[in-house]
Amino acid sequence: MHELNNTNYHPIGVFDSGFGGLTVLKEIVKVLPDYDYLYLGDNARAPYGNRSFHTVYDYTLQCVKMLFDNGCHLVILACNTSSAKALRTIQQKDLPMIDSERRVLGVIRPTTEMVGSISTTKNIGVLGTLGTVASHSYLTEIKKFAPDCNVFQHACPMWVPLVENNEHESDAADYFIQKDIELLLSQSDSIDTIILACTHYPLLINKIIKYLPQGIKLMPQGEVVANSLVNYLQRHPEMESRCSKGKSRHFFTTDSTVHFDSSAELFFGERVESKHLKF
């Protein structure tokens, strides 16, 4: 990967604790195909969802620094848990000391900025991991941007394992998806918009739609984050000019490259060849 040693190589970094962030990168590449991208999956320490705020912060900061060290001026935390538990501290405490001109963005704010304008009934559902739901980040952020909205959350602890064990099209997936959707909707019969607050969930979208009542809108994060990044780069030409445009895609994993490459294709939609990263 000769680009990594090139002083003119400044890819957009995309980080996730595992594979899910590849669904976000896939959508970003669709709308911004000319840029260089460097993806890092911390698969060896995944999942992050059941770890403490302090541990998630430490792991996330370590990975962000690695992406900075490999030329990234802009990093997207394509991980709801990292966005919920680490982003604000990194932005406020660490970036001023590391490099005040670098930026780290998350996936929660772009979604919560939009959802109030999408919902008609102002009753919003959130489906996410245990860690994301417990953080109350979506409740807090939606109240900032859409204070007139009511938010109902439900954790789906089986959905990520179903995807990562390639059981997302099985009958078992139907059972858990139907059950979790019913539990969310039992909190309010006025929910008309549901945020899929985990980047694994787009792989379950056909089954999710199958069990949703007609008229309820879904918000997968990939497309929302991608469009938000387009807008961000338009509003910040100083950052846009720092991001190199060589159309390269590089992938790092902290775990087995064989396992990463075989699973990553499912999330990214094309063949991936990763390199192992050891901290």
SETI-207493 format. One line per 4 residues: their letters; for each residue y, z negated, x negated of N, C-alpha, C, CB. Coordinates in pm, whole numbers. Glycine has a CB too. Layout:
<pts>
a = Y,Z,X,Y,Z,X,Y,Z,X,Y,Z,X  ...
</pts>
This chain:
<pts>
mhel = -119,0,-84,0,0,0,124,0,-88,0,-122,95  155,117,-141,264,128,-237,398,90,-175,272,267,-292  410,104,-43,538,72,22,577,-74,-1,531,101,171  476,-163,-8,506,-305,-19,578,-339,-150,377,-385,-9
nntn = 566,-254,-248,633,-275,-376,761,-194,-389,539,-240,-490  799,-128,-281,918,-43,-280,1038,-125,-232,897,81,-189  1142,-130,-314,1258,-211,-277,1331,-155,-155,1354,-221,-394  1303,-32,-118,1365,27,2,1278,10,127,1392,176,-22
yhpi = 1166,-59,112,1074,-81,223,1110,-211,294,927,-85,174  1164,-197,417,1204,-313,495,1151,-297,638,1359,-330,495  1022,-325,656,961,-305,787,1006,-410,887,809,-307,775  986,-382,1013,1000,-483,1117,870,-562,1118,1030,-418,1260
gvfd = 880,-693,1099,762,-778,1097,723,-820,1238,786,-900,1009  594,-820,1265,543,-866,1395,433,-968,1366,489,-746,1483  450,-1089,1418,356,-1197,1390,289,-1248,1516,428,-1312,1319  162,-1280,1504,89,-1349,1610,-18,-1436,1546,27,-1248,1712
sgfg = -63,-1535,1619,-170,-1620,1569,-302,-1543,1561,-187,-1744,1659  -311,-1432,1633,-434,-1354,1631,-411,-1209,1663,-533,-1412,1727  -477,-1164,1770,-476,-1022,1805,-373,-985,1911,-612,-982,1853  -336,-1080,1996,-257,-1048,2114,-126,-977,2085,-228,-1171,2189
gltv = -64,-1012,1972,63,-949,1937,53,-800,1915,118,-1012,1815  -70,-752,1895,-88,-607,1880,-54,-533,2009,-232,-574,1837  -68,-598,2125,-29,-533,2251,122,-518,2258,-80,-615,2373  195,-610,2194,341,-600,2186,379,-491,2087,404,-735,2145
lkei = 316,-493,1969,345,-390,1867,317,-251,1923,261,-414,1739  210,-237,1998,175,-108,2058,291,-54,2142,49,-121,2146  352,-140,2222,463,-97,2308,590,-73,2227,490,-201,2417  612,-153,2122,729,-133,2037,722,3,1967,740,-247,1933
vkvl = 604,35,1914,587,163,1844,612,282,1937,447,173,1782  578,266,2064,599,374,2161,747,410,2172,545,333,2299  833,306,2176,976,332,2199,1055,343,2069,1036,222,2286  1000,291,1959,1067,297,1829,967,346,1724,1125,157,1789
pdyd = 925,472,1734,816,521,1648,854,546,1503,762,646,1706  981,556,1472,1022,599,1338,1025,485,1235,1159,662,1345  1020,362,1282,1035,248,1191,904,213,1121,1087,127,1268  918,141,1009,802,82,942,771,-52,1009,828,64,788
ylyl = 641,-86,1017,599,-212,1079,497,-282,991,541,-187,1220  508,-413,987,413,-496,914,365,-606,1009,477,-557,783  237,-603,1042,180,-699,1137,100,-804,1061,89,-627,1241  116,-930,1101,38,-1039,1044,-30,-1118,1155,127,-1131,959
gdna = -162,-1124,1151,-239,-1207,1243,-299,-1325,1168,-349,-1125,1311  -263,-1446,1209,-316,-1567,1143,-449,-1606,1206,-213,-1685,1152  -543,-1514,1205,-670,-1532,1275,-750,-1651,1224,-752,-1408,1264  -737,-1684,1096,-816,-1794,1039,-779,-1928,1101,-796,-1800,889
rapy = -656,-1938,1154,-611,-2067,1211,-588,-2059,1362,-484,-2112,1142  -626,-1946,1420,-613,-1930,1565,-727,-2005,1634,-614,-1778,1605  -704,-2047,1761,-581,-2030,1840,-479,-2139,1811,-614,-2029,1990  -353,-2107,1837,-245,-2203,1819,-223,-2290,1943,-116,-2131,1783
gnrs = -273,-2244,2058,-235,-2304,2186,-260,-2452,2198,-307,-2236,2294  -366,-2504,2135,-398,-2646,2149,-350,-2729,2031,-548,-2663,2166  -268,-2670,1944,-217,-2744,1828,-82,-2807,1859,-206,-2650,1706  -46,-2908,1781,78,-2981,1803,199,-2893,1772,81,-3108,1717
fhtv = 315,-2935,1821,439,-2863,1792,460,-2854,1641,561,-2933,1859  438,-2965,1570,463,-2967,1426,371,-2870,1352,444,-3108,1372  244,-2866,1390,149,-2777,1324,183,-2632,1350,6,-2807,1370  214,-2600,1475,251,-2462,1509,377,-2421,1432,274,-2447,1662
ydyt = 473,-2511,1424,595,-2482,1347,562,-2455,1200,695,-2600,1359  480,-2540,1139,445,-2523,998,375,-2389,974,356,-2638,951  276,-2358,1059,201,-2233,1042,291,-2112,1062,84,-2228,1141  374,-2118,1167,460,-2004,1199,562,-1980,1088,532,-2027,1331
lqcv = 623,-2087,1039,722,-2073,931,656,-2014,807,786,-2209,899  536,-2058,776,464,-2006,660,443,-1854,673,328,-2077,644  407,-1811,792,382,-1668,815,513,-1588,815,308,-1648,948  619,-1644,871,749,-1577,870,796,-1558,726,854,-1658,950
kmlf = 780,-1660,643,821,-1649,502,741,-1539,431,801,-1784,429  612,-1529,465,529,-1424,404,583,-1286,441,382,-1438,448  620,-1268,567,674,-1140,611,809,-1113,543,691,-1139,765  891,-1215,528,1017,-1199,454,989,-1157,310,1099,-1332,455
dngc = 889,-1221,249,856,-1191,109,809,-1047,91,748,-1286,60  762,-985,199,715,-847,193,816,-748,251,584,-834,267  943,-788,248,1050,-694,277,1109,-697,416,1002,-562,253  1056,-779,506,1107,-780,644,1241,-854,652,1004,-847,738
hlvi = 1336,-791,716,1462,-857,749,1462,-907,893,1581,-763,726  1376,-848,973,1366,-882,1115,1220,-908,1148,1424,-769,1205  1193,-1023,1211,1056,-1060,1247,1050,-1094,1396,1006,-1180,1161  950,-1039,1464,925,-1069,1605,807,-1163,1614,900,-939,1687
lacn = 826,-1279,1675,714,-1368,1702,649,-1321,1832,760,-1519,1713  546,-1237,1817,478,-1180,1935,369,-1274,1982,418,-1039,1902  405,-1400,1991,312,-1509,2022,387,-1608,2109,254,-1577,1892  338,-1631,2228,409,-1722,2318,412,-1865,2266,344,-1720,2455
tssa = 302,-1909,2204,297,-2046,2154,397,-2066,2041,156,-2081,2105  403,-1972,1947,501,-1981,1838,644,-1970,1892,476,-1872,1734  664,-1881,1989,797,-1867,2048,840,-1995,2117,799,-1751,2147  742,-2063,2179,773,-2186,2253,791,-2306,2161,663,-2215,2352
kalr = 709,-2316,2057,704,-2438,1978,775,-2431,1843,564,-2475,1956  806,-2311,1795,859,-2300,1659,988,-2220,1647,756,-2238,1571  1013,-2127,1737,1122,-2031,1718,1257,-2098,1701,1127,-1936,1835  1291,-2187,1792,1426,-2245,1788,1452,-2321,1658,1445,-2339,1907
tiqq = 1354,-2397,1612,1371,-2472,1488,1389,-2378,1370,1252,-2564,1464  1307,-2271,1366,1320,-2173,1258,1458,-2108,1261,1211,-2065,1270  1505,-2071,1380,1636,-2007,1391,1749,-2100,1348,1658,-1960,1534  1742,-2225,1392,1855,-2316,1370,1849,-2388,1236,1859,-2417,1481
kdlp = 1729,-2422,1191,1715,-2505,1070,1683,-2424,944,1607,-2609,1092  1589,-2332,958,1534,-2267,838,1608,-2141,795,1391,-2234,861  1643,-2055,891,1707,-1929,853,1837,-1948,774,1736,-1849,977  1923,-2044,811,2045,-2062,732,2016,-2094,585,2129,-2172,791
mids = 1903,-2160,557,1868,-2196,419,1793,-2083,348,1784,-2323,417  1712,-2007,425,1634,-1898,365,1722,-1777,339,1515,-1859,455  1788,-1729,444,1875,-1611,435,1944,-1596,570,1794,-1480,396  2072,-1623,572,2146,-1624,699,2156,-1486,762,2284,-1679,677
errv = 2120,-1380,688,2128,-1246,743,1995,-1196,799,2178,-1150,638  1890,-1274,783,1760,-1236,842,1750,-1294,982,1642,-1286,753  1663,-1234,1063,1652,-1277,1202,1505,-1289,1243,1725,-1179,1293  1481,-1388,1329,1350,-1406,1390,1371,-1413,1541,1277,-1537,1336
lgvi = 1301,-1328,1615,1313,-1322,1760,1178,-1353,1824,1364,-1183,1805  1180,-1394,1951,1057,-1429,2021,1030,-1343,2142,1061,-1573,2062  927,-1380,2219,889,-1301,2336,927,-1366,2469,740,-1276,2334  968,-1493,2464,996,-1563,2589,1131,-1524,2646,990,-1714,2568
rptt = 1234,-1522,2563,1369,-1496,2614,1383,-1358,2680,1469,-1507,2500  1331,-1249,2619,1346,-1119,2686,1289,-1118,2828,1279,-1012,2604  1176,-1187,2846,1112,-1191,2977,1193,-1274,3075,971,-1247,2966  1239,-1390,3031,1310,-1480,3122,1450,-1430,3155,1319,-1618,3061
emvg = 1507,-1349,3067,1638,-1290,3098,1629,-1192,3214,1694,-1219,2975  1515,-1125,3228,1502,-1018,3327,1446,-1063,3461,1414,-911,3272  1362,-1166,3460,1279,-1193,3576,1360,-1227,3701,1185,-1305,3546  1475,-1291,3683,1556,-1328,3799,1606,-1207,3877,1673,-1411,3756
sist = 1630,-1096,3807,1678,-975,3874,1564,-896,3937,1754,-887,3775  1442,-926,3899,1326,-855,3953,1274,-921,4080,1215,-848,3848  1278,-1053,4082,1225,-1127,4198,1323,-1123,4316,1196,-1273,4159  1271,-1091,4431,1351,-1091,4555,1352,-1228,4620,1299,-986,4654
tkni = 1235,-1292,4623,1224,-1423,4689,1272,-1538,4602,1080,-1448,4729  1294,-1509,4472,1335,-1610,4374,1227,-1717,4354,1466,-1676,4417  1103,-1676,4376,988,-1761,4349,900,-1689,4248,908,-1794,4480  890,-1746,4130,828,-1678,4016,705,-1756,3970,929,-1663,3899
gvlg = 598,-1683,3944,477,-1744,3890,464,-1713,3741,354,-1694,3966  404,-1806,3669,378,-1789,3526,231,-1819,3499,470,-1882,3439  159,-1722,3443,22,-1742,3399,21,-1741,3247,-73,-1632,3457  -31,-1847,3186,-28,-1856,3041,-138,-1945,2988,107,-1907,2994
tlgt = -136,-1967,2858,-232,-2057,2794,-191,-2203,2821,-241,-2030,2641  -281,-2294,2789,-251,-2436,2806,-128,-2476,2726,-372,-2521,2764  -118,-2428,2602,-6,-2464,2516,127,-2414,2568,-28,-2412,2377  129,-2290,2614,253,-2233,2665,297,-2303,2792,235,-2083,2691
vash = 204,-2327,2882,238,-2396,3008,285,-2538,2980,116,-2398,3103  216,-2609,2890,253,-2747,2859,390,-2758,2792,149,-2809,2771  432,-2653,2724,562,-2656,2655,680,-2650,2752,571,-2540,2558  656,-2602,2874,761,-2586,2976,871,-2490,2933,822,-2720,3011
sylt = 843,-2407,2835,945,-2315,2784,992,-2217,2890,893,-2240,2665  899,-2166,2970,939,-2070,3074,1022,-2138,3182,815,-2005,3137  986,-2260,3218,1067,-2334,3315,1210,-2350,3263,1005,-2474,3344  1223,-2391,3138,1354,-2416,3078,1436,-2289,3068,1339,-2479,2940
eikk = 1375,-2182,3017,1449,-2058,2994,1487,-1988,3124,1367,-1964,2908  1397,-1988,3221,1430,-1923,3349,1544,-1997,3417,1306,-1918,3442  1545,-2129,3407,1655,-2206,3467,1789,-2172,3403,1628,-2356,3454  1787,-2135,3275,1912,-2095,3208,1967,-1965,3265,1889,-2080,3058
fapd = 1879,-1867,3280,1923,-1732,3317,1919,-1707,3468,1837,-1630,3246  1836,-1782,3538,1824,-1763,3683,1807,-1900,3750,1703,-1669,3717  1914,-1979,3754,1904,-2116,3806,1866,-2124,3954,2035,-2186,3786  1877,-2012,4025,1841,-2011,4167,1693,-1986,4190,1922,-1906,4241
cnvf = 1616,-1968,4082,1473,-1938,4096,1387,-2063,4088,1431,-1839,3989  1277,-2059,4163,1173,-2162,4154,1059,-2106,4070,1122,-2204,4297  1007,-2189,3981,903,-2143,3888,776,-2225,3908,952,-2154,3742  665,-2154,3920,534,-2216,3939,442,-2169,3826,473,-2181,4080
qhac = 381,-2265,3755,299,-2231,3639,152,-2262,3664,348,-2306,3517  67,-2188,3596,-76,-2220,3596,-137,-2177,3463,-150,-2151,3715  -214,-2266,3401,-280,-2237,3274,-417,-2174,3299,-294,-2365,3189  -449,-2074,3218,-574,-1998,3232,-653,-2009,3100,-546,-1846,3268
pmwv = -720,-2121,3077,-783,-2143,2945,-897,-2048,2911,-833,-2282,2938  -954,-1982,3012,-1069,-1894,2985,-1028,-1750,2959,-1164,-1899,3102  -905,-1711,2984,-870,-1570,2978,-871,-1515,2835,-734,-1548,3039  -815,-1590,2740,-815,-1543,2601,-957,-1533,2545,-730,-1636,2513
plve = -1042,-1636,2563,-1181,-1622,2515,-1255,-1503,2578,-1258,-1749,2545  -1228,-1473,2704,-1291,-1357,2766,-1253,-1229,2694,-1252,-1347,2914  -1126,-1216,2659,-1080,-1096,2589,-1139,-1091,2448,-926,-1091,2584  -1128,-1202,2377,-1168,-1200,2236,-1320,-1190,2218,-1117,-1325,2167
nneh = -1396,-1221,2322,-1541,-1204,2316,-1586,-1077,2388,-1610,-1325,2377  -1489,-988,2413,-1516,-858,2474,-1587,-871,2609,-1601,-773,2380  -1549,-974,2684,-1604,-997,2818,-1499,-970,2926,-1657,-1141,2830  -1390,-903,2887,-1279,-887,2981,-1309,-791,3096,-1158,-839,2908
esda = -1418,-714,3085,-1455,-626,3196,-1582,-675,3266,-1476,-484,3146  -1624,-796,3237,-1749,-850,3292,-1727,-917,3428,-1810,-950,3194  -1836,-949,3495,-1828,-1021,3622,-1772,-1162,3600,-1966,-1029,3688  -1799,-1219,3484,-1744,-1351,3454,-1592,-1348,3455,-1795,-1401,3319
adyf = -1535,-1239,3404,-1390,-1224,3404,-1337,-1223,3548,-1347,-1095,3330  -1406,-1153,3637,-1365,-1150,3778,-1357,-1291,3836,-1463,-1065,3861  -1459,-1371,3806,-1465,-1507,3862,-1344,-1589,3820,-1595,-1578,3817  -1316,-1591,3690,-1206,-1675,3641,-1070,-1620,3680,-1215,-1688,3489
iqkd = -1054,-1489,3678,-924,-1431,3714,-893,-1456,3861,-923,-1280,3684  -989,-1433,3947,-967,-1458,4090,-933,-1605,4115,-1091,-1417,4172  -1009,-1693,4051,-987,-1837,4069,-848,-1879,4023,-1093,-1916,3992  -806,-1833,3904,-676,-1875,3851,-560,-1817,3931,-664,-1834,3705
iell = -572,-1693,3976,-466,-1635,4059,-453,-1713,4190,-495,-1486,4087  -565,-1747,4250,-562,-1825,4376,-497,-1961,4354,-705,-1842,4431  -526,-2025,4240,-467,-2156,4212,-316,-2146,4191,-533,-2219,4090  -272,-2039,4125,-127,-2020,4109,-61,-1997,4244,-98,-1902,4015
lsqs = -116,-1905,4322,-53,-1868,4449,-62,-1980,4553,-118,-1743,4505  -154,-2074,4534,-164,-2188,4627,-44,-2281,4614,-294,-2266,4601  32,-2267,4505,150,-2352,4486,268,-2306,4571,191,-2353,4339  269,-2177,4608,376,-2123,4692,331,-1991,4752,506,-2104,4610
dsid = 358,-1973,4880,324,-1845,4943,440,-1746,4935,285,-1866,5089  544,-1782,4856,662,-1694,4842,672,-1631,4703,787,-1773,4870  574,-1655,4616,579,-1594,4483,571,-1442,4497,463,-1648,4393  668,-1372,4439,666,-1225,4447,666,-1159,4310,785,-1176,4527
tiil = 675,-1240,4203,676,-1188,4066,598,-1283,3977,822,-1170,4013  509,-1227,3895,427,-1310,3806,445,-1261,3662,276,-1306,3848  482,-1353,3575,491,-1325,3431,355,-1349,3368,601,-1414,3363  306,-1250,3295,185,-1268,3216,228,-1321,3080,102,-1133,3202
acth = 228,-1453,3066,288,-1520,2951,190,-1538,2836,344,-1655,2992  112,-1436,2812,22,-1433,2697,-3,-1287,2664,-113,-1509,2726  2,-1255,2536,-8,-1115,2496,-150,-1060,2502,46,-1098,2356  -248,-1146,2530,-385,-1098,2553,-401,-1040,2694,-486,-1212,2533
ypll = -320,-1088,2786,-344,-1062,2928,-334,-915,2971,-250,-1141,3008  -258,-829,2900,-258,-688,2940,-398,-625,2941,-170,-609,2846  -490,-677,2862,-625,-622,2863,-702,-658,2989,-701,-670,2741  -648,-754,3065,-711,-797,3190,-637,-742,3311,-716,-949,3196
inki = -541,-653,3289,-447,-620,3396,-513,-552,3515,-339,-532,3343  -616,-471,3492,-682,-405,3606,-749,-506,3698,-786,-305,3556  -810,-607,3639,-873,-710,3720,-769,-802,3785,-971,-792,3636  -660,-828,3714,-553,-909,3773,-498,-841,3898,-440,-934,3669
ikyl = -469,-712,3885,-417,-636,4000,-516,-639,4116,-388,-490,3959  -644,-635,4085,-749,-635,4187,-740,-758,4278,-886,-631,4120  -698,-872,4222,-697,-997,4299,-557,-1043,4339,-762,-1105,4219  -458,-959,4315,-322,-993,4358,-295,-937,4498,-219,-938,4258
pqgi = -233,-1015,4583,-189,-961,4712,-90,-846,4691,-126,-1072,4798  -91,-752,4781,-2,-637,4771,144,-682,4771,-28,-538,4886  222,-620,4686,366,-648,4684,410,-743,4575,406,-704,4813  316,-812,4510,353,-901,4401,367,-819,4272,248,-1014,4383
klmp = 480,-837,4205,508,-760,4083,458,-836,3959,660,-731,4070  404,-762,3864,356,-820,3738,453,-787,3626,216,-768,3704  469,-882,3533,553,-859,3415,470,-884,3289,679,-951,3418  399,-780,3238,339,-794,3105,451,-791,3001,234,-680,3077
qgev = 432,-859,2890,544,-878,2798,570,-761,2703,521,-998,2717  469,-682,2673,485,-580,2571,602,-487,2597,362,-500,2560  605,-428,2715,710,-332,2748,847,-399,2753,680,-265,2883  851,-522,2807,979,-594,2816,1033,-623,2677,961,-726,2894
vans = 947,-672,2588,991,-705,2451,1033,-579,2376,878,-777,2375  959,-471,2395,993,-345,2328,1131,-295,2371,887,-238,2359  1157,-295,2499,1288,-250,2548,1399,-343,2503,1287,-239,2701  1368,-473,2496,1467,-570,2448,1500,-546,2301,1416,-713,2469
lvny = 1400,-508,2223,1423,-479,2081,1510,-354,2064,1289,-461,2009  1487,-253,2144,1573,-134,2142,1718,-175,2166,1527,-30,2250  1738,-257,2268,1872,-304,2301,1932,-387,2188,1870,-385,2430  1849,-473,2128,1896,-558,2019,1945,-475,1900,1784,-653,1974
lqrh = 1868,-374,1863,1905,-290,1749,2030,-208,1779,1789,-197,1712  2048,-170,1904,2171,-98,1941,2293,-189,1932,2158,-41,2084  2274,-316,1967,2385,-412,1964,2411,-468,1825,2357,-526,2058  2314,-450,1733,2328,-505,1598,2303,-395,1495,2230,-625,1575
peme = 2396,-302,1481,2377,-190,1388,2360,-235,1244,2494,-95,1397  2413,-354,1210,2397,-405,1074,2250,-437,1044,2484,-529,1053  2176,-485,1146,2033,-509,1129,1955,-379,1138,1982,-609,1234  1993,-293,1229,1923,-165,1246,1925,-86,1115,1988,-81,1359
srcs = 2036,-90,1044,2048,-13,920,1962,-70,808,2194,-8,876  1923,-197,820,1839,-260,716,1692,-230,736,1861,-410,716  1652,-186,854,1510,-161,884,1473,-20,839,1482,-180,1037  1374,-9,753,1337,121,697,1259,205,799,1254,103,569
kgks = 1268,334,781,1210,428,877,1117,525,804,1322,506,954  994,480,784,895,564,719,771,586,803,856,504,588  775,534,928,665,550,1024,532,489,975,645,698,1055  539,391,886,417,328,835,379,207,921,434,286,688
rhff = 250,177,924,198,60,995,102,-11,899,125,100,1131  135,-133,863,46,-212,778,5,-338,852,115,-246,643  -117,-383,826,-173,-496,898,-232,-596,799,-280,-449,998  -197,-723,818,-254,-833,740,-327,-928,835,-143,-908,660
ttds = -433,-989,788,-500,-1096,861,-538,-1205,762,-626,-1043,936  -536,-1329,808,-576,-1440,722,-727,-1464,730,-501,-1568,760  -796,-1385,810,-941,-1401,827,-1012,-1274,780,-976,-1432,976  -1132,-1252,826,-1212,-1136,785,-1146,-1006,830,-1353,-1146,844
tvhf = -1129,-914,736,-1072,-783,771,-1169,-702,856,-1035,-705,644  -1299,-718,833,-1399,-646,912,-1389,-686,1059,-1543,-673,858  -1381,-816,1083,-1369,-865,1221,-1236,-823,1281,-1384,-1018,1226  -1129,-834,1202,-997,-798,1253,-994,-651,1294,-889,-827,1147
dssa = -1043,-565,1205,-1035,-420,1230,-1117,-380,1351,-1081,-343,1108  -1232,-444,1369,-1319,-406,1482,-1259,-450,1615,-1458,-467,1465  -1186,-561,1615,-1127,-610,1740,-987,-556,1764,-1123,-761,1739  -915,-528,1656,-774,-488,1668,-758,-358,1745,-712,-474,1532
elff = -854,-267,1731,-844,-138,1799,-834,-155,1950,-963,-51,1764  -904,-257,2002,-901,-285,2145,-760,-318,2192,-996,-400,2179  -685,-391,2109,-550,-436,2145,-444,-332,2113,-518,-565,2074  -458,-264,1999,-355,-172,1953,-373,-30,2005,-352,-171,1803
gerv = -497,3,2042,-521,134,2100,-552,243,2000,-406,175,2179  -559,208,1873,-598,304,1770,-659,229,1651,-477,390,1724  -723,303,1565,-794,242,1452,-698,171,1357,-874,349,1375  -741,54,1311,-658,-29,1224,-736,-61,1097,-616,-160,1297
eskh = -667,-55,984,-725,-98,856,-637,-208,799,-738,22,755  -691,-329,794,-611,-443,753,-640,-485,609,-635,-560,847  -552,-569,558,-570,-632,427,-577,-783,449,-452,-594,328  -660,-848,367,-673,-993,378,-557,-1063,307,-808,-1039,318
lkf = -503,-1166,373,-397,-1244,314,-446,-1388,298,-268,-1238,401  -436,-1442,179,-473,-1580,153,-349,-1656,113,-583,-1591,43  -318,-1762,188,-200,-1842,156,-228,-1929,33,-159,-1930,278
</pts>
